[in-house]
Amino acid sequence: MRARISKMALAVFTVLFVMSFFLLSAAGDYWPWYAVTAAIAVVPVVVGPLRYRLIGTAALALSLVLIIGDYGMGKQRRARQQSASATPTICHSQYPTMQTYIRHSAVLN
């Protein structure tokens, strides 16, 4: 029974891990998904026989690495967004108008 539960948990982990390739969200938003996969990977580590414990430990380590990586990428993305919002943007009043072009062409002629 313990082997069967471990096998099912690893199958669910594999399905969720493959589905994570098709998530459509920004960096830093994936970590809850990986946290769920980590929680599922704990099941074989706790209740499974030795080979399932080893596979579950590898799956748990993979989930933790993905969580840490996604968190770091999210911090970088937020820092880029904040630095981009801190730079001044050109507003319409800074663009030359048609009247400016007409004045300049009149001076040149």
N, C-alpha and C positions, 0 to 999 in steps of 0.2 A: 504494500500500500504506500509506503514512504517513497519508494522508487517511482511509482506511478504519479504521485503528487509532484515530485521533483521534475519528472519528465514533462508534465503539463505546464508547470511554471516556466521551465526553460523554453517550451514551445511558445508560450505567450510572450516571453521576453524577446524571442527571435522575431515574432510577428510585429511587436511594437517597435523593435529596433529597425526593422526594414521599413516600417511605416514612417519612421522619423526622417527618412530620406525625402519624403514627399510633403513634409510640413512647409507651409508657406507663411513664415513669419520672420521677423528681423532677428539678428544676432542678439542674444541676451534674453530672448523669449522662449527658448527651447528647454531651459533647465527644468521646468516643472515636468515636462514629458520624460526627461531622463531620470528625474527623481522617482517617477512611477515605475520606470523600468528597473531602477535600483531596488525599489521595494519588492518587486516581483523576483529579482535575482537573489534576494535574501532567503526566500523560501527553500530553495535547494541547499543552500549553505547550512540552514538550521536543521532541516528534517531529512535530507537525502543521504544515500550511501556515499562512500568516499569519492567515487568518480564524479558523481553529480555535485558533490561539495566543491570539487576542484573546478568544474565547469561553472558552477554558480559563483565561485570566488572570482574567476576571470570575468564573468559577466558583470559582477558588482564593481570590479576595478574599472572595467570599460565605462560603465555608467558614471562612476565618480570622475574619471578623466574627462568625459564629455561634459559633465556639469561644471567642472572647474574651467574648462576651455570656453564654454559658452558664457559663463559669468564674466570671464576676462574679456571676451569679444564684445559683450554688452557694455562693459565699462568703457572700452575704447570707442564704441559707437556713440555713447552718450557724451563722451568728452569731445569728440569731433563735432557733434551737433551743437554743443554749447559753445565751442570755439567758433563755429560757423555763424551762430546767431549773435555772437559778440562783435563780429566784423560789420562795419556799416554797409548798408546796401544802397544802391543808387535809386533814388526816387525820381519820379517823372519831372520834378522841377529842376533837376540837374541836367536833363537832356536838352540839347538846343532845340528851339522851336523853329517853325518855318519862317517866322518873322526874323529870326537871327540870321538864317541863310539869306533871306532877301536883303537885309542890311549889309551883309558881307559882300554879296554879289554887286550891290550898288556901289560900294566903296571900291571894288576892284575895277569896275567899268568906268 
